[in-house]
């Protein structure tokens, strides 16, 4: 018994769509896989996705490693501080950051690397960021330079770094935090306790 042409076309479209969904789902899982394992129990993304937080953490580790008496940026909690900053940022800025981090994470494949940024060895990550920050691809250069500025801003603003750069600290001894900081820290504490 043969299948009428219109039913055959319907079945072909259905089978093709199912195959496309299966491949897309596999690719999506591939692009999302392994990020939670890169976070420690104390890493709690509230504004960033787990993937974006892992990318930020890898960037912080690359740009601010411990050495010459300077503390490690990850150990100082700089990724969490960046998450806090983007918690209160406008939605458009958060969206731009997320898109930029995705681009930075996966553009490794067009720059001769066989792995995404977070899976590269530390020396490869350094080389990759340096190449992008001086490269001709405007979008990638802007992403890298912007995230470097943010990382360095929060790193050098941390009291543990001040003595290494000859800074005595601010004149105001008791900081007055904005309401957003108090709210973020309260949410973070609750998430860590749960």
N, C-alpha and C positions, 0 to 999 in steps of 0.2 A: 504494500500500500504506500503510495507516495504522498508527501506532505504538500498541500497547495502552496504556491509561490509566496502569497502574502503571509502565511503562517511561518514558512521557512525563513523569510526575512525577519519576522518578529523574533523567532528563536535565535537567529544569528546576532541580532542586536542585543538580545537579552544575555546571551553567552559572552559576547564581546564586552558588554557593560560589566558583567560579573568579574571577568578577568581584569578589566581596568580597575575596578574597585579593589580587587585583591592586591594588585601590584601597587596601587596608590597607598593602600593601608600598610603594606610592607615597607614602602619607602618612608611613609610617615613615622612608622615605628623605628626605622633605622635612624632617621634624623632626630628622634627624641630619645633614643636608647642611651643609657649609661650616665645621664646627667645627675640623677639623684645620688648615685654612688660617689660622685665627686664632691658632694657636700658633707660636712661633718654634722653631728647632731645639734651643734650650736648654731649652724647656718639655717636661718628661718627667712626665706623670701616672703615678704609681705606685698611688695609692689612689683617686683620682677618675677617672671616665671622661674621654675626650677632650672630650666635650660639657660635662661639669660643670667641668672645668678651664678651658675657654674662657669659661664663664659667670662663674666666679670671677675670671678675669683681667679681664673687662670691668667687674666690680664694683670690683675694686681700682683699675683705671684711672680709674673714675668718682669714687671716694671719695678717692683720694690722688694727684691730679695734681701735677706739678712746679709750683712757684710760690712767690713770696716767699722764695726761698732754700731751700725744702723740696724734697727729692728726690722723684722719681716712684716710687710704690710698686711698679709693675711692674718698673722697672729695678732696684729693690732685691731682687727675687725673692720678693715677698710671696705671689704665687700658689703658687709652689713650696713655700714655708714652710707654707702652709695645707694643701697636699697632704700634706706630711710629718706634720702634726698629725693628720690624718684617717687616715693610714696605721696609726697605733697606736690609734685610737679603736675602741671596741666596734662590732660590726656594726650594732647598732640605731641608733647615732648616725650612722654612715655612710649608712645607709638613709634616715634622716630628712633628712639634709643633701641627699642626691640628690633626694628627693621635693620638698623645699623649693626647690631650685635649678630644677627642672623647672617648678614652679608659677610662680616668679618670671620665668623665661624666657618663658613662653607666656601669662601673664595680661595681657600688654600688649594682646592682642586685645580683651579685655573692658574695657579702659581707654581705648579710642579710638585706639590706635596700629595701623598696618597692618603692622608688622613685629615680630618677636620682639625681646627686650631686646638681645641681642648685635648686632642689625642696626640698632638705633636710632643716631641721631647723639648725640654726647656730651652736648649740652645736654638732649636728650630723655631720655637715661638718667638724668641728675641729677634732672630733674623727676619722672620715673617713680618713682625710689627715694624721693624726698622725699614724694610723694603716698602711696605705700604705707606709709611709716613713720609717717604721721600719720592714715592712713585708718581706716575702720570695719571693714574685712575683717580679722578677728583673725588668721587663718592667715598671710596675706601680711605683715601688720604684724610678727608674730613672726619670720618668716623674714628679713625685711629687717633688723630690729633685731639679731637674732642674728649674721647675717653681717657687719653693720657693726661689731659688738663684736669679732669675730674679726679682721677686717681692721685695725682701729685698734690692737688689742692688739699684733699682730705688726709693724705699721708703726712705732709709737712705741717698741717694744722694740728696733728696729734701731739699731745704733751710729751710723749716718749721720744719724739724726734727733736724737740726744741734744743736740747743740750748739744746735740751733734751738729747743729747749724749755727750755734752761737746766739740763740734767741732766748731771752730771759722770761718770756711769757707776756701776756697782756697786762695792762695796768689794772684792769678790773679783776679782782681776785675771786669774786663769787659770780660765776656766769648766770645770766638770766636766760633760760631756755624758752623758745617760743612754744605755744600751745601744741603745735604739730609734733614737736620733739617729745613732749610729755605723753601725748596720745600714742605715738609710735612705740615708745619704750614700754608703755603699759600693755599694748597689744602684743609686743614681742615677749614680754615677761609671761603673759597669759599663755601664749603659744608654747613657750618652753616648759611651762609647768604642766601643760595638758598631756 
